[in-house]
Amino acid sequence: MKAAIYTKFGPPDVLHLQEVDKPAPKANEVLIKIHATSVVKEDPDMRASPGFNGLLSPRHAILGQELAGEIASVGAAVTRFKPGDQVYGIDQFGAYAEYKRMPENGALARKPANLTYAEAASIPNGALTALPYLRDQGKVRSGQTVLIYGASGSVGAAAVQLARYYGAAVTAVCSTANLAWVKALGADEVIDYTREDFAKNGKAYDIIFDTVGKRSFADCRGALTDTGIVLATVPSPATMLHALVTARGGGKKVKFAATGLRSASAKARDLVFLTELIEAGKLKAVIDRSYPLGQIADAHRYVAQGHKRGNVVITV
């Protein structure tokens, strides 16, 4: 099978197509014929330099987290899926390829019937971050005021829609070029961060969700209600200290959650829930650009610029 691999850290051109062995599923695994994947913002970082995917050389030669495709075959012990099932899901590595194997109890669910494979592949990363932050950490509920900082990214676009689903009044913060687009996603108000600082406009919010790690608790404190919460996606030392200190009181808080480290079963349950929302028209896929697998280096260049609107999809 064809896969986009890299054997050393470096610029986008270290990614190249190569024939590799097609995986065979074990007894409790499924083999997925991938139709689409994506480039999430972490992928260029793992490609460019040592870190999460190794120190001297990449531990996993094939990147790619989100995927959507069709079950090609199943192991002898599999009962949850059968060949031909259309699925979508997420794993840490391996989706930049024509086939990938996953445990049947992995972060995998049947694809929403009203989405294409490309649309389905754009959902898991952003939505599986935004949902546990808003629902579990923020306890978002109807009537609250929620500000989404970085509302035009993958997590932000999902957060705007999910906050609206839960009945909150949503203020979205993004750049000038994305104001109308984010408004169309369901934001009640939009703020252009290049012209206005939400923390100084005199308004207070029940939840401030910083999806891009740009604002500190100190920045946001004055823009919170008395029991307001800052949801922080980047675990800086200051953020973690504030989370520890504010957890003890009943006033303003900052919370962090390692959503990517949740169990596969929890992610799978949330994918089923997201499928219900999507099929009910409450959540839609947001795709900025689409590239074929052979142009994966170009996709990485674009995502690394930090200006993608929603998701960048790779068709396989």
C-alpha positions in Angstrom: 0.0 0.0 0.0 1.0 3.6 -0.4 1.8 5.7 2.7 3.3 9.2 3.3 6.3 8.5 5.5 9.3 10.3 7.0 12.4 8.9 8.5 14.0 12.1 9.7 12.8 15.3 11.2 12.8 18.4 9.0 10.9 20.6 6.6 7.7 19.4 4.8 9.7 17.7 2.0 10.9 15.0 4.4 7.4 13.5 3.8 7.3 11.3 0.8 5.1 8.6 -0.7 6.4 5.0 -0.4 5.1 1.5 -0.8 4.9 -0.2 2.6 3.5 -3.5 3.8 -0.3 -3.6 4.1 -1.1 -4.3 7.8 -3.1 -7.4 8.8 -5.6 -7.1 11.6 -5.1 -9.2 14.8 -8.0 -11.1 16.4 -9.4 -8.0 18.1 -8.6 -5.5 15.3 -10.2 -4.1 12.2 -8.5 -3.1 9.0 -9.7 0.2 7.6 -9.4 1.3 4.0 -8.8 5.0 4.5 -10.6 7.4 2.2 -9.6 10.6 4.0 -7.5 11.9 6.8 -6.4 15.4 7.9 -3.4 17.5 8.9 -4.0 18.7 12.5 -1.8 21.5 13.9 0.3 19.0 15.9 1.4 17.1 12.8 3.9 19.7 11.4 5.4 20.0 14.9 6.0 16.3 15.1 7.4 16.3 11.6 9.7 19.2 12.1 11.6 18.4 15.3 12.3 15.9 18.0 9.7 15.6 20.7 6.6 13.5 21.2 7.4 11.2 18.2 11.0 10.5 19.1 14.3 12.2 19.8 16.9 11.0 17.3 14.5 9.9 14.6 10.7 9.4 14.3 9.4 6.5 16.3 6.4 6.3 14.0 7.2 6.8 10.3 3.5 7.5 9.4 1.8 10.5 10.8 -2.0 11.2 10.7 -4.6 11.1 13.4 -8.1 11.6 12.0 -9.5 9.1 9.5 -12.6 8.1 7.7 -13.0 5.0 5.6 -14.5 1.6 5.2 -13.9 -1.6 7.1 -11.9 -3.8 4.8 -11.6 -6.9 7.0 -11.9 -7.8 10.7 -10.1 -10.1 13.1 -11.6 -13.4 14.3 -12.8 -12.0 17.6 -14.3 -8.7 16.3 -18.1 -8.3 16.9 -18.5 -4.5 16.8 -17.9 -4.0 13.1 -18.1 -5.9 9.9 -16.6 -5.5 6.4 -18.2 -2.7 4.5 -19.1 -0.6 7.5 -18.3 3.1 7.0 -16.4 4.5 10.0 -14.5 7.5 11.3 -12.2 7.9 14.2 -8.9 9.0 15.6 -5.6 7.5 16.6 -2.2 8.9 17.4 -0.4 7.8 14.2 -0.8 6.0 10.9 -3.6 7.6 9.0 -1.4 9.0 6.2 -1.8 5.7 4.4 -4.2 3.6 2.3 -4.9 1.2 5.2 -4.7 1.3 8.9 -5.5 -1.3 11.6 -7.2 -0.3 14.9 -8.6 -2.2 17.9 -12.3 -2.7 17.5 -12.7 -0.9 20.9 -10.6 2.0 19.7 -11.7 5.6 19.1 -13.9 4.5 16.2 -17.6 4.8 15.3 -19.9 4.5 12.3 -19.6 7.5 10.0 -22.5 10.0 10.0 -24.7 9.1 7.1 -25.0 12.7 5.9 -21.3 13.3 5.7 -18.8 12.4 3.0 -15.6 10.7 4.0 -13.7 13.9 3.7 -16.2 15.7 5.9 -16.1 12.9 8.5 -12.4 12.9 8.7 -12.4 16.6 9.7 -14.6 16.0 12.8 -12.8 14.0 15.5 -9.8 16.0 16.5 -11.5 19.4 17.0 -14.8 18.0 18.3 -13.2 15.5 20.7 -11.3 18.4 22.2 -14.1 21.0 22.4 -16.7 18.6 23.7 -15.0 17.4 26.9 -13.8 20.9 27.7 -17.2 22.5 27.4 -19.3 19.7 28.7 -17.1 18.1 31.4 -14.8 20.9 32.5 -16.9 24.0 31.9 -20.3 22.3 32.7 -21.8 24.5 30.0 -25.5 25.0 30.2 -28.3 27.0 28.7 -28.3 30.7 29.4 -24.6 31.0 30.1 -22.3 33.3 28.2 -19.3 31.6 26.5 -16.4 33.3 24.7 -14.4 31.2 22.3 -10.9 32.5 21.6 -9.5 31.2 18.4 -12.9 30.5 17.0 -11.9 29.9 13.4 -9.6 26.9 14.1 -10.5 23.2 14.2 -11.3 23.2 18.0 -12.8 26.7 17.9 -15.2 26.0 15.1 -16.4 22.9 16.9 -16.6 24.8 20.2 -18.8 27.5 18.7 -21.3 25.0 17.4 -21.3 22.8 20.6 -21.7 25.8 22.9 -24.7 26.9 20.9 -26.1 23.3 21.0 -26.0 23.5 24.8 -27.9 26.7 24.8 -25.2 29.2 25.6 -24.8 32.7 24.2 -21.6 32.6 22.2 -19.1 35.3 21.5 -16.4 34.3 19.1 -12.9 35.9 18.8 -11.0 35.6 15.5 -9.3 37.7 12.8 -11.0 40.1 10.5 -11.1 37.7 7.6 -13.1 35.1 9.6 -15.7 37.3 11.3 -18.6 36.6 8.9 -17.6 32.9 8.6 -17.6 32.3 12.3 -20.9 34.2 12.7 -22.4 31.8 10.1 -21.3 28.9 12.4 -23.7 30.2 15.0 -21.8 32.8 17.1 -24.1 35.4 18.5 -21.4 38.0 18.6 -17.9 38.2 17.0 -14.9 40.2 18.1 -12.0 41.0 15.8 -8.9 40.5 18.0 -6.8 42.8 15.9 -9.1 45.7 16.7 -10.5 44.9 20.2 -9.4 43.2 23.3 -12.3 41.2 24.8 -10.7 41.4 28.2 -11.1 45.2 28.2 -14.5 45.7 26.8 -16.3 45.6 30.2 -18.2 42.4 29.5 -18.1 39.3 31.7 -18.4 35.7 30.6 -19.2 32.5 32.4 -16.7 30.5 30.3 -13.7 31.7 28.4 -12.4 28.9 26.2 -8.9 29.7 24.9 -8.5 27.1 22.1 -5.1 28.3 21.0 -3.2 29.0 24.2 -2.8 32.7 23.7 -4.4 34.3 26.8 -3.4 33.8 30.4 -5.7 33.5 33.4 -4.4 36.9 34.5 -5.5 38.4 31.2 -8.9 36.8 31.4 -9.7 37.2 35.2 -11.4 40.6 34.8 -13.6 39.3 32.0 -15.1 36.5 34.0 -18.2 36.4 36.1 -17.8 35.8 39.8 -17.8 32.0 39.3 -16.4 32.1 35.7 -14.0 29.5 34.3 -11.1 29.8 31.9 -10.7 26.6 29.9 -7.0 26.5 28.9 -5.7 24.1 26.2 -2.0 24.7 26.6 -0.5 23.5 29.9 2.0 26.3 30.6 3.5 26.4 34.1 1.5 29.5 34.9 -1.7 27.8 33.7 -1.1 24.7 35.8 -0.3 26.7 38.9 -3.4 28.8 38.5 -5.5 25.6 38.0 -4.1 24.2 41.2 -4.6 27.3 43.2 -8.1 28.2 42.0 -9.4 24.6 42.4 -9.6 25.1 46.1 -12.0 28.0 46.1 -15.5 28.7 44.8 -14.7 31.7 42.7 -13.1 32.2 39.4 -11.1 29.2 38.1 -8.8 28.0 35.3 -9.1 24.4 34.2 -7.0 22.3 31.9 -7.8 18.8 30.5 -5.5 16.4 28.6 -8.3 15.5 26.3 -6.1 13.6 23.9 -5.1 11.2 26.7 -8.7 10.1 27.4 -9.4 6.5 27.0 -10.3 5.2 23.5 -13.7 4.0 24.9 -14.6 7.5 26.1 -13.7 8.9 22.7 -15.7 6.3 21.0 -18.7 7.1 23.1 -18.3 10.8 22.2 -18.0 10.0 18.5 -21.4 8.2 18.7 -22.8 11.3 20.4 -21.3 13.6 17.8 -22.7 11.4 15.0 -26.2 12.0 16.5 -25.6 15.7 16.5 -24.3 15.7 13.0 -27.2 13.7 11.6 -29.6 16.0 13.4 -28.0 19.0 11.8 -26.6 20.4 15.0 -22.9 20.1 14.1 -21.4 20.5 10.7 -18.0 19.7 9.2 -15.7 22.7 8.5 -13.1 22.2 5.7 -10.6 24.9 4.7 -8.7 23.0 2.0 -8.3 19.5 0.6 -5.2 17.9 -0.8 -4.5 14.5 -2.3 -2.1 12.3 -0.3 0.6 12.9 -2.9 0.6 16.6 -1.9 1.0 16.0 1.9 4.0 18.3 2.0 2.0 21.2 0.6 -0.7 20.6 3.2 1.9 20.7 6.0 3.3 23.9 4.7 -0.2 25.5 4.8 -1.1 24.2 8.2 2.3 25.3 9.7 1.4 28.9 8.7 -1.2 28.8 11.5 -4.0 30.4 9.6 -6.2 27.5 8.6 -9.9 27.9 8.8 -11.4 24.8 10.4 -9.7 21.7 9.0 -7.3 20.7 6.2 -8.3 17.3 4.7 -6.2 14.8 2.8 -7.9 12.5 0.4 -6.4 9.1 0.1 
